[in-house]
Amino acid sequence: MTTARDKGLAVALADARDRPDGEQRCAELARIAARADATGDPRTALSARFALVEAYLHLGERWRIVEPVGHLRATLARHPGLLDAHPDELIRLRRHQRQAVEALFGTPRVGLEQARSELDTLAEELGPRAAPVAELRCRLADHLGDEPAARQAYARWTAGAASDPVGGCPGCAPARRAELLSGWGEPASALAALAATDPAGCTDQPERSLAAGLLPWLRTGAVVEAARAHVRAYRRHRRERAAFPLLAAHLRFCALGGYPHRGLELLTEQLPRLDHPADDLSAMEFAAAGALLCGLATEAGLGGRRIHRPGQGSRPAAEVDVATLGTQLQALATALAGSFDARNGTGHQSGRIASWLAERPVAGPVSLAAESEFDDEPDVEEAEPGPPGPDEPAPLDVAALTAALDGRGEAYTVEPDGTLVGRWGEATIQFRRLGRQGDVLHARVVAACRLPAARRAEAYAFCNVWNHDRLLPAAYVHEPGDGTLVLAAGITTDLSCGVAPTQLAVLVAAAIRTGTAYADAVAALR
């Protein structure tokens, strides 16, 4: 049998590039690069390590790129003219150098001196006042708690070129600046920075900037703007794997904006992702935001509410009350902050997390229409009280939902919290009321067919196609942590103006019809 070790390096590299994403592909690329070094083939060594860096980035493991980036630089030092005919690859290498420095912010597994060395090299190549260098020096100083040095570098950064091919996405630069300014206690300046956001050409915008503006809007009294931004941005961030670092902003908005019920729903939905975070920084911030939310929810009398936390490693799956979950999340955030500080030789990250946990609501809530845009409704006079007629709108309640299902002759059960659950073919559908007043109807569809975790890419692709081609329901993938994937979907309707029985019957019928169609499509994936 012929193996990759018996083939020429060029053929082996082509085969490795065609392999599925995963550890085997990374190991083969590393082996080919080492072999190319040993046989004096610097061109193949460069190509293999470029592919290896991109494989690590695609896996979401940025901290692992530091070593191959160092090898790339060492190869160029031995063969200075190797990329003279390939200026695009030289820019590509410098981008990876920037990403290697940024890896320091995400995890304590990257050494401080390693990152500083990469940054110094980049400064030698681009110039000490280049915008990408100034940005990295600003963010590094901020990470270490040296605000004066960070502000000096910030001034150089903002004075530099608006668009630099090495400096990362220019469309996201305003969001990065706003996050720094908000952390320095300047919400108005943060919002001014966000005003320069240009979503053209950036796939993360405008939702990333909306998330960055949540707390600045709250702290400047623009509560309605914050609520609008949260609703719009979370609709996207709730399902995107790369958006996990932004979820802490949504949780803090719910905690500090006076939405404990909404926040706990978000926390319940997103908690499984904490076991597979993008990096240690995002895990620390998610845990700290979750602990803050749980603490404020406990003060509001919600400490006994139970949330399912999936098992992970030696931790078994459990139904945890909010107060206990808050303690667990605080311990995790504090431990991660301590690991950063041990690497950095400062106490800044621990102090930052402690300040988050000490925060208190800064504004009263406004009406939050879950999963829909705000509509400007004209003021109307209050109707005279009286029993509604059969075709007149009335507040949504459990009795109205049961009547709608009874009218169809459907079988269902009513859970203690008022959720109605039924089984229709391949679909289990839950009807529940959300919102502070219980005036938001949410239908959650869970397909009976589960896929193995190894088919994650196929599951995401299926949901993306479904959401692109169909209005209802909104499909997503849930990972319960048992090696399988649950394909679920949801339909949310704001009924704050009331709902007539005839209208509710139509909504229930649509949820059942589209939900069963979704579950049947999932079943076809078997």
Residue pairs with C-beta under 8 A, 6 or more apart in sequence:
4 12
4 15
4 16
4 28
4 32
5 12
7 15
9 32
9 35
9 36
9 39
9 41
9 44
10 44
12 28
12 32
13 29
13 32
13 44
13 47
13 48
13 51
15 28
16 25
16 28
16 29
16 32
16 48
16 51
17 51
19 25
19 28
21 55
21 58
21 59
22 59
25 55
26 52
26 55
26 56
26 59
29 48
29 49
29 51
29 52
29 55
30 48
30 52
30 68
32 44
32 48
33 44
33 45
33 48
33 49
33 52
33 68
33 71
36 42
36 43
36 44
36 45
36 48
37 45
37 71
37 75
42 75
42 78
42 79
42 82
43 82
45 71
45 75
46 72
46 75
46 76
46 82
46 83
46 89
49 68
49 69
49 71
49 72
49 75
50 72
50 89
50 92
50 93
50 96
52 68
53 65
53 68
53 69
53 72
53 96
53 99
56 62
56 64
56 65
56 68
57 65
57 99
60 241
60 242
60 278
60 279
62 99
62 102
62 103
62 106
62 107
62 279
63 103
63 106
63 107
63 109
63 110
63 279
65 96
65 99
65 100
65 103
66 100
66 103
66 110
66 114
66 115
66 118
69 93
69 96
69 97
69 99
69 100
69 118
70 100
70 114
70 118
72 93
72 96
73 93
73 97
73 121
75 82
76 82
76 83
76 93
83 89
83 90
83 93
91 165
91 166
94 122
94 125
94 126
94 166
95 165
95 166
95 168
97 118
97 121
97 122
98 122
98 132
98 136
98 166
98 167
98 168
100 110
100 114
100 115
100 118
101 115
101 118
101 119
101 122
101 136
101 140
102 136
102 139
103 110
103 115
104 110
104 112
104 114
104 115
104 140
104 143
105 139
105 140
105 143
105 281
106 278
106 279
106 280
106 281
106 282
107 279
107 280
107 281
108 280
108 339
108 340
108 342
108 343
108 344
109 280
111 343
112 343
112 344
112 345
115 140
116 140
119 133
119 136
119 137
119 140
122 132
122 133
122 136
122 166
123 130
123 133
126 132
126 133
126 166
127 133
129 156
129 160
130 160
130 161
130 164
130 166
131 156
131 157
131 160
131 161
131 162
131 164
131 167
132 164
132 166
132 167
132 168
134 153
134 154
134 156
134 157
134 160
135 153
135 157
135 167
135 168
135 173
135 176
137 149
137 153
137 156
138 150
138 151
138 153
138 154
138 156
138 157
138 180
139 150
139 176
139 180
141 147
141 149
141 150
141 153
142 150
142 180
142 183
143 344
143 348
143 349
144 344
144 346
144 348
145 346
145 347
145 348
145 349
145 351
147 184
150 180
151 184
154 177
154 180
157 177
158 177
161 167
162 170
162 173
163 170
164 170
167 173
169 202
169 204
170 198
170 202
171 197
171 198
171 199
171 200
171 201
171 202
171 204
171 205
172 202
172 204
172 205
172 208
172 209
174 193
174 194
174 195
174 196
174 197
174 209
174 212
175 194
175 197
175 205
175 208
175 209
175 211
175 212
177 190
177 193
178 190
178 191
178 193
178 194
178 209
178 212
178 213
178 216
179 190
179 212
181 187
181 189
181 190
181 193
181 216
182 190
182 212
182 215
182 216
183 352
187 215
187 216
187 217
187 219
187 220
188 216
188 220
190 212
190 213
190 216
191 213
191 216
191 217
191 220
194 209
194 212
194 213
194 216
197 205
197 206
197 209
198 205
199 205
199 206
199 209
207 232
207 233
207 236
207 237
207 243
207 246
208 233
208 246
210 229
210 230
210 232
210 233
211 229
211 233
211 237
211 246
211 249
211 250
212 249
213 225
213 226
213 229
214 226
214 229
214 230
214 233
214 249
214 250
214 252
214 253
215 226
215 249
215 252
215 253
215 256
217 223
217 225
217 226
217 229
218 226
218 253
218 256
218 257
218 362
218 363
219 362
221 363
223 257
223 363
223 364
223 365
223 366
224 366
224 374
226 253
226 257
226 363
227 257
227 365
227 366
227 367
227 368
227 374
228 373
228 374
230 250
230 253
230 254
230 257
230 368
231 368
231 369
231 370
231 371
231 372
231 373
231 374
232 373
233 246
233 250
234 250
234 266
235 371
236 243
237 243
237 246
237 247
237 250
238 266
238 269
238 270
238 476
239 463
239 476
239 477
241 278
242 278
244 273
244 277
244 278
244 282
244 286
245 278
245 279
245 281
245 282
245 285
247 266
247 270
247 273
247 282
247 286
247 289
248 282
248 285
248 286
248 288
248 289
249 289
250 266
251 263
251 266
251 267
251 286
251 289
251 290
251 292
251 293
252 289
252 292
252 293
252 356
252 359
253 259
254 260
254 262
254 263
254 266
254 293
255 263
255 289
255 292
255 293
255 296
255 297
255 359
255 361
256 292
256 359
256 360
256 361
256 362
256 363
257 361
257 362
257 363
257 365
258 361
258 363
258 364
258 365
259 365
259 368
259 436
260 293
260 296
260 297
260 300
260 302
261 302
261 434
261 435
261 436
262 368
262 370
262 434
262 435
263 293
263 297
264 293
264 294
264 297
264 302
264 305
264 307
264 322
265 434
267 290
267 293
267 294
267 307
267 325
268 307
268 308
270 286
271 290
271 307
271 308
271 309
271 310
272 310
272 478
272 479
272 480
272 481
273 286
273 479
274 283
274 286
274 287
274 290
275 310
275 312
275 481
276 479
277 283
277 286
280 336
280 339
280 340
281 340
283 332
283 336
284 332
284 333
284 336
284 337
284 340
284 349
284 353
285 333
287 329
287 330
287 332
287 333
287 336
288 329
288 330
288 333
288 337
288 353
288 356
288 357
289 356
290 325
290 326
290 329
291 326
291 327
291 329
291 330
291 333
291 357
292 356
292 357
292 359
293 326
294 303
294 322
294 323
294 325
294 326
294 329
295 326
295 330
295 357
296 360
296 361
297 303
297 305
297 322
297 326
298 322
298 323
298 326
302 322
303 321
303 322
303 323
304 321
304 322
304 323
305 321
305 322
306 319
306 320
306 321
306 322
307 319
307 320
307 321
307 322
307 325
308 317
308 318
308 319
308 320
309 315
309 317
309 318
309 319
309 320
309 325
310 317
310 480
310 481
310 482
311 317
311 318
311 481
311 482
312 481
317 481
320 328
330 357
333 353
333 357
334 350
334 353
337 349
337 350
337 352
337 353
338 349
338 350
340 349
341 347
341 348
341 349
341 350
365 436
367 496
368 435
368 436
369 375
369 440
369 494
369 496
370 434
370 435
370 440
370 442
370 492
370 494
371 474
371 490
371 492
372 492
372 493
372 494
377 497
388 394
388 498
388 500
390 500
390 501
390 502
391 500
391 501
391 502
392 500
393 497
393 498
393 499
393 500
393 503
394 400
394 498
394 499
394 500
395 437
395 438
395 439
395 498
396 433
396 438
396 439
396 440
396 441
396 495
396 498
396 499
396 504
397 433
397 438
398 414
398 418
398 420
398 433
400 499
400 501
400 504
401 420
401 431
401 433
401 441
401 504
401 508
402 412
402 414
402 420
403 501
404 501
404 504
404 505
404 507
404 508
405 412
405 420
405 422
405 431
405 508
407 505
408 505
408 508
408 509
408 512
410 422
410 424
410 512
411 422
411 423
412 420
412 421
412 422
413 420
413 421
413 422
414 420
414 421
415 421
417 432
418 432
418 433
419 430
419 431
419 432
420 430
420 431
420 432
421 428
421 429
421 430
421 431
422 428
422 429
423 429
424 512
424 515
424 516
424 519
425 516
425 519
425 520
426 447
426 448
426 449
426 516
426 519
426 520
426 522
426 523
427 445
427 446
427 447
427 448
427 512
427 515
427 516
427 518
427 519
427 520
428 445
428 446
428 448
429 443
429 444
429 445
429 446
429 511
429 512
429 515
430 443
430 444
430 446
431 441
431 442
431 443
431 508
431 511
432 442
432 444
433 439
433 440
433 441
433 442
434 440
434 441
434 442
434 492
435 494
435 496
437 496
439 494
439 495
439 496
439 498
440 492
440 493
440 494
440 495
440 496
441 492
441 493
441 495
441 499
441 504
441 507
442 490
442 491
442 492
442 493
443 473
443 490
443 491
443 492
443 508
443 511
443 515
444 488
444 489
444 490
445 473
445 488
445 489
445 490
445 491
445 511
445 515
445 518
445 519
446 486
446 487
446 488
446 519
447 486
447 487
447 488
447 489
447 518
447 519
447 522
447 523
448 519
448 523
449 487
449 519
449 522
449 523
449 525
449 526
450 484
450 485
450 486
450 487
451 458
451 459
451 484
451 485
451 487
451 525
452 483
452 484
452 485
453 479
453 483
453 484
453 485
455 485
455 525
456 477
456 479
456 485
458 525
459 477
459 485
459 487
459 525
460 477
462 475
462 487
462 521
462 522
462 525
463 475
463 476
463 477
463 487
466 475
466 489
466 518
466 521
467 474
467 475
470 514
472 491
472 510
472 511
472 514
473 489
473 490
473 491
473 511
473 514
473 515
473 518
474 489
474 490
474 491
475 487
475 488
475 489
475 518
476 487
476 488
476 489
476 490
477 485
477 486
477 487
477 488
478 485
478 486
478 487
478 488
479 485
479 486
480 486
487 522
489 515
489 518
491 510
491 511
491 514
491 515
493 507
499 507
